[in-house]
């Protein structure tokens, strides 16, 4: 930045492009170092040796940014169902452009009032111009899921839609007015590894 008079300042602005290997949720730290000295020794380049009689002062600063991740929404076909009826759920995963999602999967934990054994997957689709395996994960208790594999960077946003259904169970806890709440989440790894199976 050259020579600065006492009390003065100078602002440097620059841009950088996110690497094509960036993964959703990755935290990127950028550090800068400012070096100044007490003598004007007319260096030809900043890396030239310092004058042995000068005091060199160094200061650093850093800031972080987080690469945008995936988001998930969930809807049910009807607000209410009777015992024995099949409830249909739709999970919508939004994947931003220019970001990788390795070993991605969607999991959903069903409440006790839904019969896990009646689960049916209607469809697993990715658009536009993308594909995912949609393989069902091995259930763990009431938690079920689907593998999305490696969803690699794309110049356009992508949407994965999963539609599945389950029957409202005939159990003591399912009485009129009972709310059955199940929560879903989307997971992925920062680096490429084995795709999840459960």
TITORBA-587451 format. One record per residue (C-alpha): x, y, z. Coordinates in nm, 2 decimals. Example, Ala and Ser with C-alpha at 12.3 -4.5 7.8 and 13.67 -1.06 7.14 Angstrom:
! TITORBA-587451
<site c1="1.23" c2="-0.45" c3="0.78"/>
<site c1="1.37" c2="-0.11" c3="0.71"/>
***
This chain:
! TITORBA-587451
<site c1="0.00" c2="0.00" c3="0.00"/>
<site c1="0.30" c2="0.23" c3="0.00"/>
<site c1="0.37" c2="0.50" c3="0.26"/>
<site c1="0.10" c2="0.61" c3="0.50"/>
<site c1="0.10" c2="0.94" c3="0.69"/>
<site c1="0.02" c2="0.94" c3="1.06"/>
<site c1="-0.35" c2="0.90" c3="1.12"/>
<site c1="-0.43" c2="0.80" c3="0.76"/>
<site c1="-0.57" c2="0.48" c3="0.63"/>
<site c1="-0.61" c2="0.30" c3="0.30"/>
<site c1="-0.88" c2="0.04" c3="0.21"/>
<site c1="-0.80" c2="-0.25" c3="-0.03"/>
<site c1="-1.09" c2="-0.44" c3="-0.19"/>
<site c1="-1.07" c2="-0.76" c3="-0.39"/>
<site c1="-1.29" c2="-1.05" c3="-0.50"/>
<site c1="-1.23" c2="-1.42" c3="-0.49"/>
<site c1="-1.41" c2="-1.71" c3="-0.66"/>
<site c1="-1.53" c2="-2.00" c3="-0.45"/>
<site c1="-1.35" c2="-2.32" c3="-0.56"/>
<site c1="-1.56" c2="-2.58" c3="-0.75"/>
<site c1="-1.47" c2="-2.83" c3="-0.48"/>
<site c1="-1.66" c2="-2.63" c3="-0.21"/>
<site c1="-1.91" c2="-2.82" c3="-0.01"/>
<site c1="-2.23" c2="-2.69" c3="0.15"/>
<site c1="-2.17" c2="-2.59" c3="0.51"/>
<site c1="-1.79" c2="-2.55" c3="0.47"/>
<site c1="-1.64" c2="-2.27" c3="0.68"/>
<site c1="-1.38" c2="-2.07" c3="0.49"/>
<site c1="-1.13" c2="-1.85" c3="0.69"/>
<site c1="-0.94" c2="-1.58" c3="0.51"/>
<site c1="-0.65" c2="-1.42" c3="0.69"/>
<site c1="-0.46" c2="-1.10" c3="0.59"/>
<site c1="-0.13" c2="-0.97" c3="0.73"/>
<site c1="-0.02" c2="-0.61" c3="0.73"/>
<site c1="0.35" c2="-0.53" c3="0.77"/>
<site c1="0.49" c2="-0.18" c3="0.84"/>
<site c1="0.83" c2="-0.04" c3="0.95"/>
<site c1="0.96" c2="0.27" c3="1.13"/>
<site c1="1.20" c2="0.36" c3="0.84"/>
<site c1="1.15" c2="0.44" c3="0.48"/>
<site c1="1.41" c2="0.22" c3="0.32"/>
<site c1="1.28" c2="0.24" c3="-0.03"/>
<site c1="1.24" c2="-0.13" c3="-0.08"/>
<site c1="1.20" c2="-0.23" c3="-0.44"/>
<site c1="0.97" c2="-0.52" c3="-0.34"/>
<site c1="0.79" c2="-0.60" c3="-0.01"/>
<site c1="0.99" c2="-0.93" c3="0.02"/>
<site c1="1.33" c2="-0.75" c3="0.01"/>
<site c1="1.54" c2="-0.77" c3="0.33"/>
<site c1="1.45" c2="-0.52" c3="0.61"/>
<site c1="1.69" c2="-0.25" c3="0.72"/>
<site c1="1.86" c2="-0.39" c3="1.04"/>
<site c1="1.80" c2="-0.05" c3="1.21"/>
<site c1="1.42" c2="-0.04" c3="1.16"/>
<site c1="1.14" c2="-0.18" c3="1.38"/>
<site c1="0.90" c2="-0.40" c3="1.18"/>
<site c1="0.54" c2="-0.42" c3="1.30"/>
<site c1="0.31" c2="-0.69" c3="1.18"/>
<site c1="-0.07" c2="-0.72" c3="1.24"/>
<site c1="-0.31" c2="-0.98" c3="1.12"/>
<site c1="-0.69" c2="-1.00" c3="1.08"/>
<site c1="-0.92" c2="-1.27" c3="0.96"/>
<site c1="-1.28" c2="-1.33" c3="0.87"/>
<site c1="-1.49" c2="-1.63" c3="0.79"/>
<site c1="-1.77" c2="-1.72" c3="0.56"/>
<site c1="-1.99" c2="-2.03" c3="0.55"/>
<site c1="-2.08" c2="-2.19" c3="0.21"/>
<site c1="-2.45" c2="-2.20" c3="0.18"/>
<site c1="-2.60" c2="-2.55" c3="0.25"/>
<site c1="-2.92" c2="-2.74" c3="0.16"/>
<site c1="-3.26" c2="-2.66" c3="0.29"/>
<site c1="-3.55" c2="-2.89" c3="0.35"/>
<site c1="-3.93" c2="-2.84" c3="0.37"/>
<site c1="-4.20" c2="-3.10" c3="0.44"/>
<site c1="-4.58" c2="-3.11" c3="0.37"/>
<site c1="-4.86" c2="-3.36" c3="0.43"/>
<site c1="-5.14" c2="-3.42" c3="0.19"/>
<site c1="-5.42" c2="-3.36" c3="0.45"/>
<site c1="-5.42" c2="-3.19" c3="0.79"/>
<site c1="-5.61" c2="-3.48" c3="0.95"/>
<site c1="-5.63" c2="-3.85" c3="0.90"/>
<site c1="-5.83" c2="-4.13" c3="1.07"/>
<site c1="-5.69" c2="-4.46" c3="1.20"/>
<site c1="-5.62" c2="-4.69" c3="0.91"/>
<site c1="-5.59" c2="-4.41" c3="0.65"/>
<site c1="-5.27" c2="-4.36" c3="0.46"/>
<site c1="-5.10" c2="-4.02" c3="0.50"/>
<site c1="-4.88" c2="-3.90" c3="0.22"/>
<site c1="-4.58" c2="-3.68" c3="0.29"/>
<site c1="-4.36" c2="-3.47" c3="0.05"/>
<site c1="-4.00" c2="-3.38" c3="0.13"/>
<site c1="-3.85" c2="-3.10" c3="-0.08"/>
<site c1="-3.47" c2="-3.05" c3="-0.06"/>
<site c1="-3.33" c2="-2.73" c3="-0.22"/>
<site c1="-2.97" c2="-2.75" c3="-0.33"/>
<site c1="-2.80" c2="-2.42" c3="-0.43"/>
<site c1="-2.60" c2="-2.37" c3="-0.75"/>
<site c1="-2.22" c2="-2.40" c3="-0.74"/>
<site c1="-2.20" c2="-2.62" c3="-0.43"/>
<site c1="-2.12" c2="-3.00" c3="-0.38"/>
<site c1="-2.31" c2="-3.23" c3="-0.14"/>
<site c1="-2.12" c2="-3.55" c3="-0.07"/>
<site c1="-2.28" c2="-3.87" c3="0.06"/>
<site c1="-2.61" c2="-3.68" c3="0.10"/>
<site c1="-2.92" c2="-3.84" c3="0.26"/>
<site c1="-3.26" c2="-3.75" c3="0.39"/>
<site c1="-3.38" c2="-3.90" c3="0.71"/>
<site c1="-3.73" c2="-3.88" c3="0.87"/>
<site c1="-3.83" c2="-4.01" c3="1.21"/>
<site c1="-4.19" c2="-4.12" c3="1.23"/>
<site c1="-4.39" c2="-4.09" c3="1.55"/>
<site c1="-4.53" c2="-4.40" c3="1.72"/>
<site c1="-4.88" c2="-4.32" c3="1.57"/>
<site c1="-4.76" c2="-4.41" c3="1.22"/>
<site c1="-4.71" c2="-4.77" c3="1.12"/>
<site c1="-4.35" c2="-4.80" c3="0.99"/>
<site c1="-4.42" c2="-5.14" c3="0.84"/>
<site c1="-4.67" c2="-4.98" c3="0.59"/>
<site c1="-4.41" c2="-4.73" c3="0.45"/>
<site c1="-4.43" c2="-4.69" c3="0.08"/>
<site c1="-4.20" c2="-4.47" c3="-0.13"/>
<site c1="-4.39" c2="-4.32" c3="-0.42"/>
<site c1="-4.11" c2="-4.13" c3="-0.58"/>
<site c1="-3.76" c2="-3.98" c3="-0.55"/>
<site c1="-3.68" c2="-3.72" c3="-0.82"/>
<site c1="-3.42" c2="-3.45" c3="-0.89"/>
<site c1="-3.47" c2="-3.15" c3="-1.12"/>
<site c1="-3.36" c2="-2.99" c3="-1.34"/>
<site c1="-3.12" c2="-3.22" c3="-1.53"/>
<site c1="-3.00" c2="-3.41" c3="-1.23"/>
<site c1="-3.04" c2="-3.76" c3="-1.09"/>
<site c1="-3.01" c2="-3.92" c3="-0.74"/>
<site c1="-3.01" c2="-4.29" c3="-0.65"/>
<site c1="-3.30" c2="-4.25" c3="-0.40"/>
<site c1="-3.21" c2="-4.58" c3="-0.25"/>
<site c1="-3.40" c2="-4.65" c3="0.08"/>
<site c1="-3.18" c2="-4.66" c3="0.38"/>
<site c1="-3.20" c2="-4.94" c3="0.63"/>
<site c1="-3.45" c2="-4.83" c3="0.89"/>
<site c1="-3.33" c2="-4.77" c3="1.25"/>
<site c1="-3.64" c2="-4.80" c3="1.47"/>
<site c1="-3.88" c2="-4.54" c3="1.35"/>
<site c1="-3.62" c2="-4.35" c3="1.15"/>
<site c1="-3.62" c2="-4.41" c3="0.77"/>
<site c1="-3.43" c2="-4.24" c3="0.49"/>
<site c1="-3.31" c2="-4.22" c3="0.14"/>
<site c1="-2.96" c2="-4.19" c3="-0.01"/>
<site c1="-2.90" c2="-3.90" c3="-0.25"/>
<site c1="-2.54" c2="-4.00" c3="-0.32"/>
<site c1="-2.30" c2="-3.73" c3="-0.43"/>
<site c1="-2.48" c2="-3.43" c3="-0.57"/>
<site c1="-2.20" c2="-3.24" c3="-0.75"/>
<site c1="-2.18" c2="-2.87" c3="-0.83"/>
<site c1="-2.41" c2="-2.74" c3="-1.10"/>
<site c1="-2.45" c2="-2.39" c3="-1.25"/>
<site c1="-2.82" c2="-2.40" c3="-1.15"/>
<site c1="-3.01" c2="-2.48" c3="-0.83"/>
<site c1="-3.15" c2="-2.82" c3="-0.80"/>
<site c1="-3.46" c2="-2.96" c3="-0.62"/>
<site c1="-3.49" c2="-3.32" c3="-0.49"/>
<site c1="-3.85" c2="-3.42" c3="-0.41"/>
<site c1="-3.93" c2="-3.73" c3="-0.21"/>
<site c1="-4.29" c2="-3.86" c3="-0.17"/>
<site c1="-4.38" c2="-4.14" c3="0.07"/>
<site c1="-4.67" c2="-4.26" c3="0.27"/>
<site c1="-4.76" c2="-4.46" c3="0.58"/>
<site c1="-5.08" c2="-4.57" c3="0.75"/>
<site c1="-5.21" c2="-4.42" c3="1.07"/>
<site c1="-5.17" c2="-4.70" c3="1.33"/>
<site c1="-5.45" c2="-4.84" c3="1.54"/>
<site c1="-5.28" c2="-4.78" c3="1.88"/>
<site c1="-5.40" c2="-4.66" c3="2.21"/>
<site c1="-5.23" c2="-4.32" c3="2.17"/>
<site c1="-5.41" c2="-4.23" c3="1.85"/>
<site c1="-5.73" c2="-4.07" c3="1.97"/>
<site c1="-5.93" c2="-3.79" c3="1.82"/>
<site c1="-5.73" c2="-3.47" c3="1.81"/>
<site c1="-5.39" c2="-3.64" c3="1.86"/>
<site c1="-5.11" c2="-3.45" c3="1.67"/>
<site c1="-4.86" c2="-3.68" c3="1.50"/>
<site c1="-4.54" c2="-3.49" c3="1.44"/>
<site c1="-4.24" c2="-3.63" c3="1.25"/>
<site c1="-3.93" c2="-3.44" c3="1.17"/>
<site c1="-3.70" c2="-3.48" c3="0.87"/>
<site c1="-3.35" c2="-3.36" c3="0.80"/>
<site c1="-3.10" c2="-3.36" c3="0.52"/>
<site c1="-2.74" c2="-3.46" c3="0.59"/>
<site c1="-2.42" c2="-3.46" c3="0.39"/>
<site c1="-2.04" c2="-3.48" c3="0.44"/>
<site c1="-1.78" c2="-3.21" c3="0.38"/>
<site c1="-1.56" c2="-3.47" c3="0.20"/>
<site c1="-1.64" c2="-3.76" c3="-0.03"/>
<site c1="-1.67" c2="-4.09" c3="0.14"/>
<site c1="-1.89" c2="-4.40" c3="0.15"/>
<site c1="-2.26" c2="-4.33" c3="0.08"/>
<site c1="-2.48" c2="-4.39" c3="0.39"/>
<site c1="-2.68" c2="-4.72" c3="0.41"/>
<site c1="-2.87" c2="-4.65" c3="0.73"/>
***
